[in-house]
Amino acid sequence: MNAYATAARRLRLAANVFEARAHHRSPALLDIVTRGFRSAAGAFEDTAPAEPGELPEELADAVAALAMVFRAHDFHLSAALVAYAVEPVTGVTPPMKVLGAVSEKLARDDFDLQKRRNTVLHHPHLESADDEVTSWALRALATVHYKHERLAAEVAADNARLCHEGRTAFHLLPAQRQHTGRRSA
């Protein structure tokens, strides 16, 4: 399967993930975005492969439109879902930067989300021939990125507190990287 066919498959699966997991007060908007995913999937299927890493203009426009709608509305899923779907063609994996939290709890939450993302990415879930496995990976990544985006807002507010002025980011030691519930007494 070429990169365009893989991206088309992921976009179809992302449409199913979006349809099942997205939340918004406007059902019509949810339907529009779901159709946008499916339309983009059809466009990828109908397009002959171009230069690696480059999207033809009509595909780039469809992908940009989906990402723009995600940025404009809160669907309880991240726009990273779109980026992971087209990653076979673009070669671009959505980044997840360390947030630089000064509070230990927020630094631990950031680390845990980073670890969850890396676990999904370092296993061949996205490349699986099984649609359920690939759908699970897309859903997990969109959810982890969404939680990370929410955490970023929380970290920004916490870091801006007067009591944290001048403090450097909290760095977890190896022993601190375990979840509190998993530490031995």
Residue pairs with C-beta under 8 A, 6 or more apart in sequence:
1 9
2 49
3 49
3 52
3 88
3 89
4 44
4 45
4 47
4 48
4 49
4 88
4 89
5 44
5 45
6 88
6 89
7 44
7 85
7 86
7 87
7 88
7 89
8 41
8 42
8 44
8 45
9 41
9 131
9 134
10 84
10 85
10 86
10 87
10 88
10 126
10 134
10 138
11 37
11 38
11 40
11 41
11 44
11 85
11 86
12 37
12 38
12 41
13 85
13 131
13 134
13 135
13 138
14 37
14 81
14 82
14 84
14 85
14 138
14 142
15 34
15 37
15 38
15 41
16 135
17 77
17 81
17 135
17 138
17 139
17 142
18 30
18 33
18 34
18 37
18 75
18 77
18 81
19 30
19 34
21 76
21 77
21 139
21 142
21 143
22 30
22 33
22 75
22 76
22 77
23 75
23 76
24 30
24 73
24 74
24 75
29 69
29 73
30 75
32 69
33 66
33 69
33 70
33 75
36 62
36 65
36 66
36 69
37 66
37 85
39 62
40 59
40 62
40 63
40 66
43 58
43 59
43 62
44 59
44 86
44 89
47 56
47 58
47 59
50 56
52 91
53 89
53 90
53 91
53 92
55 63
55 86
55 89
55 90
59 86
59 89
63 82
63 86
66 79
66 82
67 79
67 82
67 83
70 77
70 78
70 79
70 81
70 82
71 79
76 146
77 142
77 143
77 146
78 141
78 142
78 143
78 144
78 145
78 146
78 148
78 149
79 145
80 94
80 141
80 142
80 145
80 146
81 138
81 141
81 142
81 145
83 90
83 92
83 93
83 94
84 93
84 94
84 126
84 138
84 141
84 142
85 138
87 93
87 126
93 121
94 141
94 145
96 113
96 114
96 117
96 144
96 145
96 148
98 110
98 114
98 169
99 106
99 107
99 110
99 148
99 151
99 152
99 155
100 155
100 159
100 169
101 107
101 109
101 110
101 155
101 158
101 159
101 169
101 170
102 158
102 159
102 164
102 167
102 168
102 169
102 170
103 155
103 158
103 164
103 170
104 170
104 172
104 176
106 151
106 154
106 155
106 158
106 170
107 169
107 170
107 171
107 172
108 172
108 176
108 177
108 179
108 180
109 151
110 148
110 151
110 155
111 172
111 177
112 179
113 144
113 147
113 148
113 151
114 148
116 140
116 144
117 141
117 144
117 145
117 148
120 126
120 137
120 140
120 141
120 144
121 141
125 133
125 134
125 136
125 137
126 134
126 137
126 138
127 134
128 134
128 137
158 164
